[in-house]
Amino acid sequence: MTATRKLFRARSRLRGDLAPRLATILTPSDDISSKPVSGIVSGPPTSRIRFHPYHVILLLMEMGTSRSLLRAIVALGLTIGTALAARAADPIVGTWKLDVSKSKLVASLSPPKAQTEVYRELASGQIELELTTVNNEGASTSVILSWPAGGGVVQDPRGGLPKGMTAVETLLKPGEWYVTFLMDGKQVMTMHKVISLDRQTMRQTLKGLDPQGRSVQQIQVLRRQ
């Protein structure tokens, strides 16, 4: 493609606000009389000027650099946004109370009379759970557990879990967790936690063996406070 045709196609990109920019490139010392290229910048008749290919190249390079920079800024913004979203608190974070009337509790699992779960996001990148239960006699017990925000082995610094029991929290997606409970290395119970779309209800489904070795399923419904 000849220089003239390229310039003709570029003409529409050099209209309006680009004309003053081109005019700043052309100084009185520019030699525009020798072998000019037929290219015109739109504007009033008194402001119509002729230009050389290198003037166009300078402008197009400048335009290309600006657009590349803009694309880079947009890409960086998306990256930062994604990173911030990834680091946002999981929907499980907050205070939850057991709704006994909406839950399906199993007597052989000695369900609590009341239960409160407080999930916190720690600066260390861990999620902490403070679990407080009240039994039928009115006695209250509290357990504090923690695990990596991306899922992992549950830490029990106060020894609140039954002796020989360990747990692993698996993050399926934000607001959905799968907990595996093991007794002396053997799986005995699982719990599937799911947060509702409005983030106001948590449904916990426990499946496993009760103390008598029978298969049971218990559904716990908790409400955000």
N, C-alpha and C positions, 0 to 999 in steps of 0.2 A: 504494500500500500504506500503511495507517495506521501511525502510530507504534507502536501496541500490537502489531500483527503483526510489525513489524520487530524490536521488542524481544523478542518471543516466539522469533523465529528466531535472535536473537543470544544467547538465554539459555544455550544449550549451550556457547557460546564464553566465557561468563563464570563457569564453574564452577570449583571447586577453588581453585587458587592465585590466581585473579583476584578472589575474594571479599575477601581481605585488602586487595588493592590498591584495590578499590572502597570498602572501609570507610575507607581512609586519605583518600579524596577527600571522603567525607561527614563533616563536622565538626559538633559540636554547634550551630554557628551556622547550619547549613544549614536552610532552611525546607522540610521535607518534608511539611508538612501541607496546603499549598495546591495543589490540583489535581494530586495524585500520579498517576503513570502506573502501570498495573498491571504491574509487573515485579518478579520475585523472584530473588534470588541463592540458589542451593542451599546448604544447610548445616544444622546443627542448628537445631531450632525456636527456640532462644534467640538465634540469630545471624541469623535471617531479617530482611532489611531491604528497604525500598521505595526506589526511586530515580527520578530525573528523567532525561529524554532526554539532557540535556547531560552527565550523568555517563557515560552509555554512549558518547556521541560522543567524549569525552575518551579513554576507554579504547580504543575502536576506532581512533582516530587514533594513539594510542601503539602499539597492536598493529601497525597498518599501517606505521608508521615503522620499527618493529623488523624487520618482515618485509622491507621494502624494503632496509633496511641489510644484512640477512642475504643477500638476493639479490645485492646489490652486492658484498659481500665474497666470496661464492662465485664471481661472475663475474670479480672481480679475481684470485682464486686461479687460475682456469682460464686467464686471460690470461697470468699470470706463468708458470704451468706450461708453457703453449704456447711462450712466449718462451724459457724455459730449455731446452725440448726442441729448439727450433730452433737454439739456440746450442750444443747438446751436440756433442761431438767426433764427426766422421764415423767410421763403422766401419773405414774404411781406415787411420785413425791407428794407428800401432804399427810393430813390426818384423816383416818378412816375409823368408823365405828360399826360394829356388827349389828345388823338388823335381824334380830332373832326371829321375829314373826315372818320374815320372808325367806329365811334359811331353812334348809332341810338337814337337821342335825341328827347324828347317830348316837344313841345312848351309850353304846359300848366304847365310844371314843371319849367319853366323859367331856361333852361339850361345855364351854363356859357359859355362865349366866350373862356375862358382859365381856366384851373384848374391844380393845382399841389398838390400832396399828398406826404408828407414826413413822413415815419414811422421810429420810433427809438425804440430800446430796452433799457430800463432804468435799472440802477443797482438795483432799488427797485423791479424788477420782473414785471414791467408794460411795456406795449407797448404804445407809445405816437404817436399820429397822429397830424401833423400840416397841416391843409387843407386851401389852399389859392385859392380863386376863383376871376375871373374878369368877370364882367357882360358886357352886350352889350354897356353900356355907358362908359365902361373903369374903373369903380370903383372897387377897390380891397378890399376884406374882408378876414380876417384870423381867423381860429378857431383852438383851441388846445384841443384835447380830449385824454383820456387815459383809459386803462382797463387792467386787469390781463393778463399776457402772455398766460395763459391757458384758457382765456375766462371769461367773467363776465360783470357786469354792467359798462357802460361807464361813466366816470367822466368828467364833463364839468365845470372846475374851472372858466372859463372866461364868462360863460353864452352865449356861441356862438350858441347853439341850440335854435330853436323857443321856446317861453314860453309854458310850459306844456309838452314839448317833452322830452322823455327819450329814451335811446337805450341800447341794450344788444348785445355784440359781442360773438358769439359762435364759438369756434374752432372745425371744423369738422376733419381736419387733417392739418399738416404743409402746408401752402400755400393755404388753403381753409377756408374761414370764412363765417358765416351767421349772418347778422345783422338784428335785429328786432327793428323797430321804433314804439314807442307808444306815443299817444297824450292823456294826462289825463288818462293814464292807459289802453287805447284802442289801439290795433294794427292798424296802418294805412299804414305801408310800410315795405317791407323787401328788403334786398340787399344781393345777393350772390356774393362773391368775389372769383375768382379762378385764381391762378398763373399758367402760362404755364410751361411745363416740362423744357424748357430752361431758365425759370425764367426771361424772358425779357418782357412778356406781362401779364397784369392783365385785366381780363374781369369782369365787375361789372354789374349784372342784377338786376334792381330795379323793384319791382312789388308792386302795391298798389293803393291808391286813390290820385288823384290830388286835388287841392284846391276846385274844383267844385264837388268833390265826385265821379268822374268817374274813372273806373278801367283803369290803364295804365301800360305799360311796357317800360322801358328805358334801353338801353344797352350802357355802357360806356367802351371804350377800352383805356387803359393807357399803356404807354411804359416806361420801366425802363430807367433812365438817368445815 
